[in-house]
Amino acid sequence: AQSVTQPDIHITVSEGASLELRCNYSYGATPYLFWYVQSPGQGLQLLLKYFSGDTLVQGIKGFEAEFKRSQSSFNLRKPSVHWSDAAEYFCAVYNTGFQKLVFGTGTRLLVSP
Amino acid sequence: DSGVTQTPKHLITATGQRVTLRCSPRSGDLSVYWYQQSLDQGLQFLIHYYNGEERAKGNILERFSAQQFPDLHSELNLSSLELGDSALYFCASSGTSGGLPSYEQYFGPGTRLTVT
Protein backbone atom coordinates (compact mmCIF):
# COMPACT_ATOMS: atom_id res chain seq x y z
CA ALA A 1 0.00 0.00 0.00
CA GLN A 2 1.10 3.53 -0.62
CA SER A 3 2.38 5.55 2.26
CA VAL A 4 3.99 8.88 2.89
CA THR A 5 6.40 9.54 5.72
CA GLN A 6 7.23 12.95 7.07
CA PRO A 7 9.82 12.21 9.73
CA ASP A 8 9.80 15.63 11.37
CA ILE A 9 6.75 16.44 13.46
CA HIS A 10 7.96 19.94 14.33
CA ILE A 11 10.66 22.14 12.85
CA THR A 12 11.74 25.55 14.09
CA VAL A 13 13.55 27.88 11.71
CA SER A 14 14.74 31.42 12.21
CA GLU A 15 13.18 34.03 9.98
CA GLY A 16 15.38 34.52 6.93
CA ALA A 17 16.99 31.09 7.23
CA SER A 18 16.58 28.32 4.69
CA LEU A 19 14.10 25.51 5.11
CA GLU A 20 13.93 21.89 4.07
CA LEU A 21 11.02 19.63 4.96
CA ARG A 22 11.48 15.95 4.34
CA CYS A 23 9.06 13.60 2.65
CA ASN A 24 9.52 9.95 1.71
CA TYR A 25 6.94 7.96 -0.18
CA SER A 26 6.25 4.34 -0.86
CA TYR A 27 4.48 3.70 -4.13
CA GLY A 28 4.98 1.02 -6.75
CA ALA A 29 4.23 3.01 -9.87
CA THR A 30 5.22 6.47 -11.04
CA PRO A 31 4.29 8.73 -8.15
CA TYR A 32 2.26 11.87 -8.49
CA LEU A 33 3.43 13.98 -5.58
CA PHE A 34 2.11 17.08 -3.88
CA TRP A 35 2.87 19.48 -1.08
CA TYR A 36 0.01 21.26 0.68
CA VAL A 37 0.12 23.91 3.40
CA GLN A 38 -2.48 24.37 6.12
CA SER A 39 -2.54 27.57 8.17
CA PRO A 40 -4.32 27.47 11.53
CA GLY A 41 -8.06 27.17 11.05
CA GLN A 42 -7.72 27.06 7.28
CA GLY A 43 -8.08 24.52 4.54
CA LEU A 44 -5.24 22.97 2.58
CA GLN A 45 -3.60 25.04 -0.11
CA LEU A 46 -1.71 23.37 -2.94
CA LEU A 47 1.92 24.55 -2.96
CA LEU A 48 3.32 22.48 -5.80
CA LYS A 49 3.10 19.20 -7.63
CA TYR A 50 5.29 16.71 -9.47
CA PHE A 51 3.94 14.53 -12.22
CA SER A 52 6.89 13.97 -14.53
CA GLY A 53 9.74 15.73 -16.26
CA ASP A 54 12.07 18.13 -14.49
CA THR A 55 12.70 16.77 -11.02
CA LEU A 56 12.97 20.24 -9.51
CA VAL A 57 9.55 21.85 -9.40
CA GLN A 58 8.65 25.38 -8.48
CA GLY A 59 5.57 26.30 -6.53
CA ILE A 60 3.82 29.25 -5.04
CA LYS A 61 5.16 31.47 -2.25
CA GLY A 62 8.78 30.82 -3.24
CA PHE A 63 8.73 27.09 -2.46
CA GLU A 64 10.39 24.39 -4.53
CA ALA A 65 10.68 20.63 -4.21
CA GLU A 66 13.02 18.05 -5.66
CA PHE A 67 11.93 14.57 -6.67
CA LYS A 68 14.59 11.91 -6.15
CA ARG A 69 13.42 8.52 -7.34
CA SER A 70 16.50 6.71 -6.01
CA GLN A 71 15.74 7.96 -2.51
CA SER A 72 11.92 7.88 -2.83
CA SER A 73 11.93 11.45 -1.60
CA PHE A 74 10.20 14.68 -2.44
CA ASN A 75 11.65 17.29 -0.09
CA LEU A 76 10.27 20.80 0.11
CA ARG A 77 12.65 23.76 0.27
CA LYS A 78 12.59 27.49 0.62
CA PRO A 79 15.73 29.66 0.59
CA SER A 80 14.50 32.29 3.05
CA VAL A 81 11.61 31.71 5.43
CA HIS A 82 9.16 34.45 6.36
CA TRP A 83 7.14 34.57 9.57
CA SER A 84 3.99 34.06 7.51
CA ASP A 85 5.26 30.62 6.46
CA ALA A 86 4.50 29.25 9.93
CA ALA A 87 1.93 26.53 9.26
CA GLU A 88 1.56 22.79 8.88
CA TYR A 89 2.88 21.22 5.72
CA PHE A 90 1.61 17.99 4.24
CA CYS A 91 3.21 15.82 1.61
CA ALA A 92 0.86 13.59 -0.39
CA VAL A 93 0.96 10.97 -3.11
CA TYR A 94 -1.91 10.31 -5.50
CA ASN A 95 -3.17 6.75 -5.61
CA THR A 96 -4.31 6.30 -9.20
CA GLY A 97 -6.10 3.05 -8.40
CA PHE A 98 -8.38 4.57 -5.79
CA GLN A 99 -8.16 8.09 -7.19
CA LYS A 100 -7.37 9.54 -3.79
CA LEU A 101 -4.58 11.41 -2.05
CA VAL A 102 -2.59 9.64 0.64
CA PHE A 103 -1.17 12.15 3.09
CA GLY A 104 1.76 12.14 5.43
CA THR A 105 1.28 13.07 9.06
CA GLY A 106 2.42 16.62 8.49
CA THR A 107 5.28 18.81 9.71
CA ARG A 108 4.50 21.85 11.80
CA LEU A 109 6.81 24.74 10.96
CA LEU A 110 7.54 27.34 13.60
CA VAL A 111 9.36 30.51 12.61
CA SER A 112 11.38 32.29 15.28
CA PRO A 113 12.24 35.99 15.07
CA ASP B 1 -9.48 31.07 -2.23
CA SER B 2 -9.62 27.66 -3.89
CA GLY B 3 -13.12 28.10 -5.30
CA VAL B 4 -14.44 25.17 -3.25
CA THR B 5 -17.06 26.17 -0.70
CA GLN B 6 -18.22 24.28 2.34
CA THR B 7 -21.05 24.94 4.75
CA PRO B 8 -21.41 25.24 7.62
CA LYS B 9 -18.03 26.34 8.91
CA HIS B 10 -18.70 25.08 12.41
CA LEU B 11 -21.20 22.57 13.72
CA ILE B 12 -21.80 21.60 17.33
CA THR B 13 -24.17 18.76 18.02
CA ALA B 14 -24.88 16.03 20.53
CA THR B 15 -24.11 12.32 20.44
CA GLY B 16 -26.67 10.29 18.56
CA GLN B 17 -27.63 13.13 16.27
CA ARG B 18 -27.41 13.39 12.49
CA VAL B 19 -25.79 16.21 10.50
CA THR B 20 -25.31 17.11 6.86
CA LEU B 21 -22.22 18.81 5.52
CA ARG B 22 -22.38 20.51 2.17
CA CYS B 23 -19.76 21.12 -0.50
CA SER B 24 -19.78 23.02 -3.78
CA PRO B 25 -16.86 22.19 -6.07
CA ARG B 26 -14.95 24.62 -8.24
CA SER B 27 -16.79 25.64 -11.35
CA GLY B 28 -16.45 22.91 -13.96
CA ASP B 29 -14.97 20.27 -11.65
CA LEU B 30 -16.74 16.94 -11.81
CA SER B 31 -14.96 15.21 -8.92
CA VAL B 32 -15.67 15.71 -5.26
CA TYR B 33 -13.66 14.07 -2.50
CA TRP B 34 -14.33 14.01 1.21
CA TYR B 35 -11.56 13.79 3.83
CA GLN B 36 -11.59 13.68 7.60
CA GLN B 37 -8.84 15.32 9.64
CA SER B 38 -8.47 14.36 13.28
CA LEU B 39 -5.60 14.54 15.73
CA ASP B 40 -5.24 10.80 16.08
CA GLN B 41 -5.92 9.70 12.50
CA GLY B 42 -4.52 12.60 10.50
CA LEU B 43 -5.98 13.25 7.06
CA GLN B 44 -8.04 10.28 5.89
CA PHE B 45 -9.84 9.83 2.61
CA LEU B 46 -13.52 9.04 2.99
CA ILE B 47 -15.16 8.91 -0.43
CA HIS B 48 -14.91 10.12 -4.04
CA TYR B 49 -17.73 11.03 -6.40
CA TYR B 50 -17.30 11.73 -10.08
CA ASN B 51 -20.16 13.32 -12.00
CA GLY B 52 -22.75 11.92 -9.64
CA GLU B 53 -21.35 8.43 -9.31
CA GLU B 54 -19.42 6.96 -6.43
CA ARG B 55 -15.90 6.10 -7.62
CA ALA B 56 -14.01 5.07 -4.51
CA LYS B 57 -14.53 4.53 -0.82
CA GLY B 58 -11.93 4.86 1.86
CA ASN B 59 -12.16 4.69 5.62
CA ILE B 60 -15.79 5.71 5.74
CA LEU B 61 -17.96 4.36 8.51
CA GLU B 62 -21.31 2.76 7.71
CA ARG B 63 -22.95 5.55 9.72
CA PHE B 64 -21.64 8.00 7.13
CA SER B 65 -22.95 8.42 3.60
CA ALA B 66 -22.51 10.86 0.79
CA GLN B 67 -24.00 11.79 -2.52
CA GLN B 68 -23.34 14.12 -5.41
CA PHE B 69 -26.26 15.88 -7.01
CA PRO B 70 -26.87 16.77 -10.67
CA ASP B 71 -25.60 20.30 -10.06
CA LEU B 72 -22.39 18.61 -8.80
CA HIS B 73 -22.61 19.79 -5.22
CA SER B 74 -22.12 17.08 -2.65
CA GLU B 75 -23.40 16.31 0.81
CA LEU B 76 -21.83 14.18 3.52
CA ASN B 77 -24.32 12.77 5.99
CA LEU B 78 -23.11 11.68 9.40
CA SER B 79 -25.55 9.84 11.65
CA SER B 80 -25.62 8.32 15.14
CA LEU B 81 -22.79 10.66 15.96
CA GLU B 82 -20.19 9.67 18.54
CA LEU B 83 -17.65 11.77 20.39
CA GLY B 84 -14.92 10.31 18.19
CA ASP B 85 -16.52 11.78 15.08
CA SER B 86 -15.41 15.24 16.16
CA ALA B 87 -13.02 16.35 13.45
CA LEU B 88 -12.45 18.69 10.53
CA TYR B 89 -14.19 17.48 7.41
CA PHE B 90 -12.76 18.68 4.12
CA CYS B 91 -14.17 18.57 0.68
CA ALA B 92 -11.89 18.76 -2.34
CA SER B 93 -12.62 18.95 -6.03
CA SER B 94 -10.69 18.20 -9.18
CA GLY B 95 -11.23 18.55 -12.88
CA THR B 96 -10.64 16.04 -15.62
CA SER B 97 -7.67 15.16 -17.74
CA GLY B 98 -8.04 12.78 -20.65
CA GLY B 99 -11.50 11.80 -19.49
CA LEU B 100 -10.30 10.79 -16.03
CA PRO B 101 -10.29 12.73 -12.76
CA SER B 102 -7.33 15.05 -12.61
CA TYR B 103 -4.74 14.39 -9.95
CA GLU B 104 -4.76 17.89 -8.51
CA GLN B 105 -7.26 18.41 -5.76
CA TYR B 106 -8.35 21.78 -4.44
CA PHE B 107 -9.62 21.90 -0.91
CA GLY B 108 -12.40 23.84 0.71
CA PRO B 109 -12.02 25.58 4.08
CA GLY B 110 -13.53 22.63 5.95
CA THR B 111 -16.34 22.09 8.42
CA ARG B 112 -15.35 21.69 12.04
CA LEU B 113 -17.68 19.22 13.70
CA THR B 114 -17.82 19.05 17.48
CA VAL B 115 -19.87 16.26 19.03
CA THR B 116 -20.66 16.79 22.73
Interface residues (C-beta under 8 A of the other chain):
Chain A: Y32 F34 Y36 Q42 G43 L44 Q45 L46 K49 F51 F90 Y94 T96 F98 Q99 K100 L101 V102 F103 T105 G106
Chain B: S2 V4 S31 Y33 Y35 G42 L43 F45 H48 Y50 R55 A56 G58 F90 A92 P101 Y103 E104 Q105 Y106 F107 G108 P109 G110
